[in-house]
Amino acid sequence: MDKVILRPHREESLLRYHPWVFSGAIAQVVGHPAEGDLVSVVSSEGQLLACGHYQIGSIAVRILSFDEDPTQADFWLRMLSRAYQLRLSCGLAASADTNCYRLVHGEGDGLPGLIIDYYDGVAVLQAHSVGMFRAKNAIADALRELYGDALKAVYDKSSGTAPFKAGLELVDGYLYKRADFTAEEQSVLENGHRFLVNWGEGQKTGFFLDQRENRFRVGQLSRGRNVLNLFCYTGGFSIYALAGGATHVDSVDSSQRAMDMVDRNVALNGFPAEQHTSYCADAIDFVKQAPDGAYDLIIVDPPAFAKHRGALKNALRAYQRLNAAAIAKVAPGGFVFTFSCSQVVDKEAFALAVFSAAAQTGRSVRILDRLNQPADHSVNIFHPEGEYLKGLLLYVE
Ligand code: SAH
């Protein structure tokens, strides 16, 4: 294994289990590691600290192990089993009314660069690093051992995320498929509600598992309310709102494919079509054109407006404009559930953008709750960068 030697005093973050080594911390690379190779990381005094995937870029090593040897044959199975145990302890795996969850959340599960979402037997793997991309077949084998016959397929959805240089075409596809499994989509259960997931054609791995608990909250507050679900994707919040007793739900997304799925999900859960309306439209235009007070619960869950620090300022302005429109339109005594999934927009910055939005409307607004990502999207305490989903539940008078 090639070796990365750190500059003096640059071992501290690793001693605290932070899972990245930045290129600026490196004094010397011994050998000629290729991108994705395993390298050991040693302090300037020669102490072996950790071992991880090497990559050219500002994050030079993503740590896989502080104490174990990742070259051992059962490494992946042990790591996936740990991740599974956590989901089991949280009541997610082996639950009667939820059969989809995130099995691996990158750094949160000690596996930087790897996402695995589990949809009732279909594991969708997304590599965000060269090392994880190269390890995908070994990971698929470990998934087969972990789940046994329950595993129907392992699908690799890394073409949009694996950081290979331009020119190299990556193609998504199955790493494993049980002989009797031919479906390209299937319905999963989340808190007893059914959702169609299409891992090949859908966004991300097919479904936004990170909103499970926030959807539940929406369901609890929907009785007798006219609900607007902005940026609805396949209608997660809409189904919970209908199940929670909403009088009517309007769902809006700019993707026609997503809207077709919303209609199918409404039917799949047995709600009458007249209780729900789908709009393929721009969410900001839609809410601006809505009559004042038409909705008494509005959900605002846009895609990440800032994908990197450079986009932060514009993103905060966009959050402010969008939230001002929603807060202005909601009926007196109404709720607004508002979210940001931009990792670079932290809780405080987001709250400030929503504060400015509220001030702009001149309405009285209270924060009833602060919302987060759920337990299967866990955050390594030494890697706060893993916290990305934040939201506020507002009460508007
Ligand atoms: N709330 C969803 C996830 C939202 S993801 C859920 O619970 O599953 C963000 C969604 O915003 C995507 O479906 C994307 O198609 C949609 N989107 C992006 N820009 C948009 C715009 N300007 N207007 C409406 N929808 C948009």
Residues whose N, C-alpha, C, O or C-beta is under 5 A from the ligand:
A	BS01	SAH	F208 Q211 F231 C232 Y233 T234 G236 F237 V252 D253 S254 S255 A258 A281 D282 A283 I284 D301 P302 P303
